[in-house]
Amino acid sequence: MGQCNDAFGAVKVALALQQAFKLPSVNDLPLSYAISWFEQKAVAVLLAMLKLNIQKIRLGPKAPAFVTPNMMAIFQEKFNISIIGADAAKDVSLMMKGQ
């Protein structure tokens, strides 16, 4: 949907779609999420999405400084989080494939 300010609306839309399609989880929708670290509020957005157990989030263009390698391993294991790469076209292609 756009910027960090749109995250609340994006999550509300995803939750409404989950209910409308009677899916067990919002993660069953073919959606991709990308969070860029240009502002501090991106941390709040990430934490809110993790609390909602939203999976397949892409962070970038690199992990924020507070994310240690151990934290990243946990994020990857529990939430299928990955780092945005240097090739934007490849990232978009992977997101469109649900990866």
C-alpha positions as CSV (number, residue, x, y, z in Angstrom):
1,M,0.0,0.0,0.0
2,G,2.7,2.6,0.3
3,Q,4.5,4.1,3.2
4,C,4.7,3.3,6.9
5,N,1.7,5.5,7.5
6,D,-0.4,3.1,5.4
7,A,0.6,0.0,7.5
8,F,-2.4,0.2,9.7
9,G,-4.8,0.4,6.8
10,A,-2.9,-2.4,4.9
11,V,-3.2,-4.7,7.9
12,K,-6.9,-3.9,8.4
13,V,-7.5,-4.7,4.7
14,A,-5.7,-8.0,5.0
15,L,-7.6,-8.9,8.1
16,A,-10.9,-8.1,6.4
17,L,-9.9,-10.2,3.4
18,Q,-9.0,-13.1,5.7
19,Q,-12.5,-12.9,7.2
20,A,-14.3,-12.4,3.9
21,F,-12.6,-15.5,2.4
22,K,-12.9,-17.4,5.7
23,L,-9.2,-18.2,5.8
24,P,-7.6,-19.6,9.0
25,S,-4.8,-17.0,8.9
26,V,-4.0,-13.7,7.2
27,N,-0.9,-15.5,6.0
28,D,-3.0,-17.7,3.7
29,L,-3.6,-14.6,1.5
30,P,-1.3,-14.1,-1.4
31,L,0.2,-10.9,0.0
32,S,3.7,-9.6,0.4
33,Y,5.0,-7.0,2.9
34,A,8.1,-4.9,2.5
35,I,9.3,-2.6,5.3
36,S,12.1,-0.1,4.5
37,W,14.2,1.4,7.3
38,F,14.0,5.1,6.5
39,E,12.2,6.2,9.7
40,Q,12.0,5.0,13.3
41,K,8.3,4.3,13.1
42,A,9.2,1.3,10.8
43,V,10.2,-0.5,14.0
44,A,6.7,0.0,15.5
45,V,5.2,-1.2,12.3
46,L,7.4,-4.3,12.3
47,L,6.6,-5.1,16.0
48,A,2.9,-4.7,15.3
49,M,3.1,-7.1,12.3
50,L,5.0,-9.6,14.4
51,K,2.4,-9.4,17.1
52,L,-0.2,-10.3,14.5
53,N,2.0,-13.2,13.4
54,I,2.3,-11.8,9.9
55,Q,4.7,-13.9,7.8
56,K,6.9,-13.3,4.8
57,I,8.0,-9.7,5.6
58,R,10.9,-8.3,3.6
59,L,13.1,-5.8,5.5
60,G,15.6,-3.5,3.9
61,P,17.5,-2.3,2.3
62,K,19.5,-3.9,5.1
63,A,18.5,-5.1,8.6
64,P,18.3,-2.3,11.1
65,A,21.3,-2.0,13.4
66,F,19.5,-3.4,16.5
67,V,18.8,-6.7,14.7
68,T,21.6,-9.0,15.7
69,P,22.4,-12.1,13.6
70,N,20.7,-14.2,16.3
71,M,17.6,-12.1,16.2
72,M,17.6,-12.3,12.4
73,A,17.8,-16.1,12.6
74,I,14.8,-16.1,14.9
75,F,12.9,-13.8,12.6
76,Q,13.6,-16.0,9.7
77,E,12.6,-19.2,11.5
78,K,9.4,-17.9,13.2
79,F,8.2,-15.3,10.7
80,N,9.9,-16.2,7.4
81,I,11.5,-12.7,7.3
82,S,14.1,-11.9,4.7
83,I,16.3,-9.0,3.7
84,I,15.6,-6.9,0.6
85,G,18.3,-7.5,-1.9
86,A,20.2,-5.2,-4.2
87,D,18.1,-6.2,-7.2
88,A,14.7,-4.6,-6.9
89,A,13.3,-6.4,-9.9
90,K,14.3,-9.8,-8.4
91,D,12.7,-8.9,-5.1
92,V,9.5,-7.9,-6.7
93,S,9.4,-11.1,-8.7
94,L,10.0,-13.1,-5.5
95,M,7.2,-11.2,-3.7
96,M,4.8,-11.8,-6.6
97,K,5.6,-15.5,-6.3
98,G,4.8,-15.4,-2.6
99,Q,8.4,-16.0,-1.5
